[in-house]
Amino acid sequence: MSSDLWSFSLGTYARPGVEDACLQLQSAGVNVCLLLCGLWLGERGVTCNEQRLQLLRDAARPWDADVVQPLRALRLQWKAAASEDAGLDDLREQVKTLEMEAERHLLLRLDRLAQSWPQDEATDLSAWLEGVAAGAANLDRDALHQLRVAVTGT
């Protein structure tokens, strides 16, 4: 288990099926950084409760809305045109890199927020996953299950 959220996220995202599950959930409105944070906290045995979920949401919301989402929107907006324009494709790749860097900064913020929370209290990943995904339109419960299995093997 990785001690920091960024390393955990990189390792988890590279596991089979995780990227697809995350993208499905992202398209339903779930913040993938919060999902990865929930998985990390669950793996560390941090108890999920509404206060902690709200602190994470409050920390993530402005950065996601003001930084990550505009970069993602621009990258997606350029997708079709970039397939026919090498110069635009290069710029789109740079925007993608910035988007990933913005997500890394968000993960670092979430890590700092949760670093002092007591560990080894509980191991219910489902509570974290359901909590961070709450309110998403057309939530794909199979994708949530796939993430839990990717981390726990069960």
JOBELZI-V186517 format. One line per field, one symbol per residue. ss: DSSP state (2 for helix, 1 for strand, 0 for the rest). burial: + if it has 24 or more other C-alpha atoms within 12 Angstrom, else -. Layout:
BEGIN
ss: ???
burial: ???
END
This chain:
BEGIN
ss: 0000222222222000022222222220000222222222222200000222222222222222222222222222202222000222222222222222222222222222220000000000222222222000000022222222222200
burial: ---+++-++--++----++-++-+++--++++++++++++++++-+++---++--++-+++-++--+++-++-++--+-------------+--++--++-+++-++++++-++--------++++++++++++----++--++++++-++---
END
